[in-house]
Structures are given as structure tokens and as C-alpha cells.
Amino acid sequence: MKRIGIFTTHPIQYQAPVWRILAREKSVATKVYFISDHGIVSRMDQGFGQAFAWDVPLLDGYDHEFISRVSISGIRQAVIPDLSGFLARERLDAVMVHGYAAAYSRQLVRYRNANAYRLVMRGEFATKRDPASPAWRAVLRPIYLRQLYRHVDVFASIGKDSTAHLMQHGISPDRIVVAPYCVDDTLIEQQRAVSDRVQNRAVLGVDDSTRLILFSGKLIPRKQPLLLAEAIARLPSKDRVAVCFLGAGEEQDRVETKLRPILGSRLLMPGFVNQSQLGRYFAAADIFCLPSAYDTWGLVVNEAMHWGLPCLVSDRAGSHHDLVIEGQTGFVHPWNDAAALSARLEQLVQNPALLTAMGGEARKHAESYRSAVTATKLLEAFERALSR
């Protein structure tokens, strides 16, 4: 039986279901190696501005090992100590790394030829660069990546933009397997089964005639919660909406200052909410927004669609290429354009039939982005790499 080593930063709530499914596969033996215990042990998260640990099980159901336990801030610099000895002990036939940003990933790429394992790379590859990154990186990055990518046997693309990036860098289609980005759809289904929409809305103080608009994530400039606040302020029917900013971060006070005088008690800011409690907010919502200035994907859009919410997503969020079918599962708005976002919100608020129809289409579309689908495609990537 072939031995597959999956190397990733830390236990992540979206990934654990995939590792569990792969662990049940009889044709290969998979083991997950973590660099940090962030999310398992309560540690400070700079984006949320507080310490937390996830409150759902992330380590059960699959073989795993912590190579180290560095803080989240030290992950990119972390390497695997005595890598030669480690590889001799583990005897891996194939290795999967998540991208190339972390030092340990590049370390495994460099050791590939000397150690005769096959290499699969899965990452949040994107055609657009982060506007916050320095300009020189845009010039040198393609040169560096073309050299690095030569050492990869198979790429596990997360979606359309990821595939476009790889093909721009000379990767042939036979070296690409699309393993769609996914969330813990099993947890969402469990929460849906016990969620009472009417009760949840009553607890939040949202009546039947009010449309609840939801934002979920870190309240940081890159996610642009203030752009959503500006769009709400422009809404002609702002008296018919409530808005919930689910999360915490440095923009929290600015959002409240902008919207509290306009919405009063219809502005909901519960702060950081852990995984087991997220469902009651998604179940109560009518519309989801992700107005990011830059997101290589934005998995929260997957979550919202599993909950049957139409999604308004900026054209700087990579997931819009795959998840947002214009006018069916949601709308894409130009990034940093509050007027365009406000116009789309108004269209949904004023059209209950469209809102319901788009929510149903969103939930149906999300079926293609389940953990089981991703696990099957990753297995295909492993098999293709091993056969090269």
C-alpha cells in the first residue's frame, strides 16, 4: 500500500472532514503532518484580535502527527527538523504540500528528487496578486514559480482561477486535477437539521418583514466590512433591513460608528462566534456578502451557499469564478464599489421571489463542493502522481 504524507500548517476546520474521508480509503495510507497546533490550543489570532481554539473536533478519525507546535506567526519560517531522518522513518511514496509560501513546503519540494517521492501541490493559486504585496514581487514571482513548479508532479487546483494561474505558468492540463475547495458540509447539515429559522430570528430581534444581511469573517481592511457598511447606508430601503457582522477585528468600531446611528438595534455585532454556534446566524439570514479587496478564495461563501443564501461577492474574491453564477446563485460586484453593492442589495431586498429562487440555486450548486467530492479528486491527484 502506498504511503501518502499530507503536510499542512495546522488543524483547520474545513480540512479535517477531507482527511477523515481519505483515511477510510483502502488503496492508500494517508497521514497528516502539522507544523502548528493553532486552533487546537488557544492562541492569539491577530486578525480576530483575540485568543481562541475551535470548539469542534479537528483531530479524530485520521492518522496525524505534530512535527512542531510553532505559533501561527511562525509557520511561514518553520522547517522540518532533520528532514532526511524524518523521511527515512516515514518512507513516504508521495507528499502533498499546501502551496509554496511556507519554508517547510519549499524544503519538501527541494528534497523531492533526492528522496524519490512524488509531489502533489495544492494551494490558493490566483491570477491576481494581493494589492498589498510589493510591486517587485509581481515581476520576480513568475520567474521563480516556473522553476519551482518544474519539481511538482501534479497540482490539485481549488477552482477556475487556480487552474488559470497554473496554465499561465506553463503547467499542462495532464498535471492538474481540480479538487474543489470545500467546507465541513456535514457539520452544516447537522446544524441545519436542528436550526429553527423563526426562533433564531426572534432571538436576534429580526421580524418577518426584515431582510437580514450577513457578513462573516475577520473585520479587517482586506475583507472590507466598511464597504458593506457604506452600501447599507446608501440603501433606499435601509429601514427594511438588519445587518449582522459576525466576527471581530480592527474595523469593528468603525463599522459600528457608521451604522449604529442608521440601524439602531437592527445592527447586530455579536463578535467572534465559534464553529458550533455559527449555524443559528446563517439559518436566520437572508443574504450573504463578501466584499473583499482580495481573497484567493473565501470559503465562507461555500458555507453561505450550503445554508441556501444568495451571495454578493466582490470580483477580487477568487471563489466568485466558481460559486457565483450571475443572477442565479448571487451577484458579483466590482470591488470597492459601494454603489454597485448597494444596488444589488436593493434588488434582492425588494424582490422576495428572486431571493428565494437564488437561495435554492445556491444550495443546489453547493452540492458540487462537498468534502467527499474533494477527497475523491485528491485521491485522483495522488494516483496520477504515483503513476508518473
N, C-alpha and C positions, 0 to 999 in steps of 0.2 A: 504494500500500500504506500502510495506517495505521501510524503510529509510536506505540508504547506505551512509556512510561517507568515502570519499577518502582523505587521508592525504598525502601530498607531500610537498617537500621542497619549491618550488617557481614555478611561471608560466613558463612552458617550451614549446618551440615552437613545439616539437614533440608530446607532450601530449594533448595539447588543442583540436585538432580535435577529439580525442577519447572521451574527456569529453563532447563535443558538441553532439556526436552521442548518448552517454549514456543518455544525458539529454532528448532526444526525445523518449526514451523508456518508454512505458506506464505501465509496470509491476512493476517498482521500481522507487523511487525518489532518485536521487543522488545529493550529494553536495560535492564540493571540498574545502578542507581547506588548506591554505598555511601558511608556517612559515615565509617566507621572500618575499619581493617584488622585489627581484633581477631580472633583465631582464625587469621589467616594469618601475622602477625608475633607472636612470643612476647611476651605482655604479662601483667601481673599480673591475676588474676581474684580479686576479694575473696571470693566465695562459696567457691571451692575453696582459697583461701589460698595460691596459688602461681601462677607464670607458666607458660603453656603455649601451644602452637599445635596445631591439629588436624593429624593425620597422614594425612588423606585429601584428595584434590584437590577444591578448592571453587570454582575459577575457570575451569576448562576447559569448553568446549562451549557457551558463550553469550557475547554481547556485554556488556561491563561497563565501568564507569569508577568510580574513586575520586574523589568530589567533594572529600573531605578525608580525613585519616587521624588523627582525634582518638582519644584513649584511650576505653575503654568507659565510663569515669566521666563523660566529657564529651559523650556522644552526645545526651542529652536537651536540652542547651543549644545544640547545633550548628545553624547555619543555612547555607543555600546562598549563598555569596558572589555578589554581582551577579546575583541571580536573573533579572532582566529580560534581561540579556545572555545568560545561560545558556539561557533558554527560547527566545530568538531564534535561538540557534545550533542547538539540538536540534530545534526545530519539532515538538513532540510533539502528537499528536491526543488522546491520553488518558494519564492519570497514575494509578498506583496507589500509595497510601501505606499503611503498616502502622500503623494506629491514629492517635492524636492526641497521644500523650504527648510526643513529641519536637518541638522548636521547628521543625525543617525541615518536618515534616508539616503543622503548622498554617500555616506560611508558604505551602506549596503550596495549601492549602485557600483561604487569603485571595486568592491570585493567580488562582484558577480563573476567575472571571468576566471579569477584565480580559484574560486570555490565551486565552480561548475553547477550552480543552481540557476534555475530560470527566474526571470524577474518580471513581475506584473506591477505596473504603477497605476494607482487610482488617485486622482486629485481634482481639486476645484480649478481645472484649467479654464481660462477665459480669454476671449479675443480682446476685450477691453482691459486696460490697465487701471489700477487704483489711482485716481487723480491725486491722491496724497503722496504717491511714490515719486522720487526724484526723476527728472527728465532723462538723465544719463542712463537710467536703468532700462528705459524703453529702447534705447539704441543697442545696448550690450546684451540684453536678455535674449533676443532671438539667436544671436551667435552662440551664446552659452548653451541654450536649450537644444539646439541642433546637435551639438556634441554630446550632451548628456543623454538625449533621447536615443542615440545610437546603441546604448547599452541596455535598453529596455526591450524585452521580448514582446510583451503585449500590454496595451493600455486599456484600462477599464474606464471608459468615458462615462460621465454622470449625466450627459444630455447633449443637446444640439450644439450649444455654444462651445462646450468642452471638445466635442468632435471637430468643430470648425477650427479651433485653436490647434489641435494636433495635426490636422491636414495642412494648415498654413505652415507648419514646421516640418513638412515633408514626410509625415507618417502615412504609410499606405493603409488602405481600408482593412487588409487582412491582419493588421496588427492592432485593430481597435475592436473592442467588444463594448457595446452600450449596456452598462449596468446602472439603471436609473437611480437617482438619489431618492431616498425614501425615509420615512419616519416610522415610529412604532405604531403601526396601524392596529395591532392587536390591543394595545392599551387604549387607543382611541375608541375602538369598538366596545371594549369593556365599559368605558365611561359613558358612551352613548346609550348603552343598554340600561343604565341606572339614572341617566340625567332626565330631569323633568324641566323642560324649557319654561313652562309657565311659572313654576315655583322658583327657578333660578332668576328669572326676570323680576319676579316680585321681591325677592331678597335684595336685588340690586336697585330696586325702585324704578324699574322701566315698565311702563304700561303698554298695552296692545297697540296703541296708535303711534308709538315712538319707535323709530328705527335706531338700533344700537350698532354703532360703528366701532370696530375693534382694531387696535394696534397691539401687537405682542412682540416684545423683544427688549433689547437694551436701549434705554433712552439716551442715545449718544448722537453726536452730529452726523455720523455716517449713515445712520438709519433715518435721519430727517423727520423726527417726530414734530418738530416745529413747522415743517412744511404742511403736514396734515393739520396742525392747529390753525395755520393760516387759511387753508382750504375750507375748514369748518367755519371760520369767521366770515368767509365770503358767501356761504350757502344762503340762498334766498329762503330756504325752508329750515333754517337752523333751529327754529322753535319746535321742530318735529323730530329732532334727533337727540340721542345721548351718545357720548363717546367714552370709550374705556381704553386707557393707556395702561396696558398690562406689562409691568416691568419697572425697572429702576435705572438710574443713571444721571449723568451730569446735566441733562436737559430737562429734568423733571420739574424744577422750579420755574423755568421759563415757559414750559407748556402750561403749567397751572396759572401763571400770571396772565398769559394770553387768553385762556379760555374760561377761567372761573367767572369773570365778570359777565361773560356772554351766556354760559350754560348753567351756572349755578350748581345745583345738586345733580344736574344731568352730566356733569363731568365726573367720571369715575377714575380714580387713580389708586388702585389697591397696592401698588408697589410690586416687589418681587413675589411671584407665586410659584410654588414648586410643582413638579410634574403631576402629582396625584390630584391636585386641585384645579388644574388648568381647564378641565372639561366643563365645569359649570359656567365659565365665561364664554367659551366657544359655543356651548349649547344655547346660551342666551342671545348671542349676537346675530345680526342680520347681514352685515357687510364686513369684509376684512380689507385692511390697507397695509401695504408695504411700500412706502415712498422713498426707498433708499437712494442715496447718492452713489453707492457702489455696494454690490453684493455679488459674489461669484455665483451664488445660487439663491439662498433664502428659504431654508427648509420649513419655516413657519407657514409658507404658502401651501406646501403639501398638507400640513396639519389642518389649515383652514378649509381646504377643499375636501378632505376626508370628513369634516364636520358639515359639509354641504353649504359652504359660504362662497358667494361670488367674490372674486378678489380683484382689487385695484392695485396694480403693481407698476413701479416705475420701470422705464426702459433701461435702467442701469442695474437691475436685478436679473441675474442670469437665468433664473427659473422661468422668466416670462416667455422665453422661446419655446419651452416645453409644456408649461402648465396653463398659460393663459391663452385660450382660444378666443380671439377678439369677438365680443358680443355674445359669446356662448358660456364660457366659464368665468369671464371677467373682462376687464379692460386694462390696457397698458397706457400709461400717461407719460409724457415727456418728463424727465427728471427735473426737479427744481422749478416746476411749473404749477404753482398753487391754483391758478385759474383753471387749468385743464383738469386737475384733480377734482376741484370743486364742482366743475360742470358734470363730470361723470358721477360723482356722488349724488348730485341733484337728480340726475336721470334715474338712478336706482331708487332714491327716496320717494320720488313721485310716481314710480311705476311698480306697484306690488307684484303684478303678474310677471314682469320681467325679472324681478328679484327672485321670485320663487323658481322660475324656469332656469335661471342661470345657476342657482344653488344646486338644483338637481343635476344639471350637466357637470358642475364642478365635482360633485361627489362621484358621479359615474366615471369621469376622467381620472380621478384619483386611484381608481382600481388598478390602473397600469403601473402604479408607483408603490406597490406593496413590498414589504420586506422579502416575501417569498420570491417575487419576480427578480429582485436584486440578487438574492442568494443564488438563484439558478444561473443568472448571467455571469456572476463572479466565478462560479464553478466552470462555466464555459471558458472564461478567460484563463483559468488555471490549466484546464485541459489543453487549450490551444498553445499556451506557453510551453507546457511539458512536451508537446509533440513537435516543437520546432527543432 
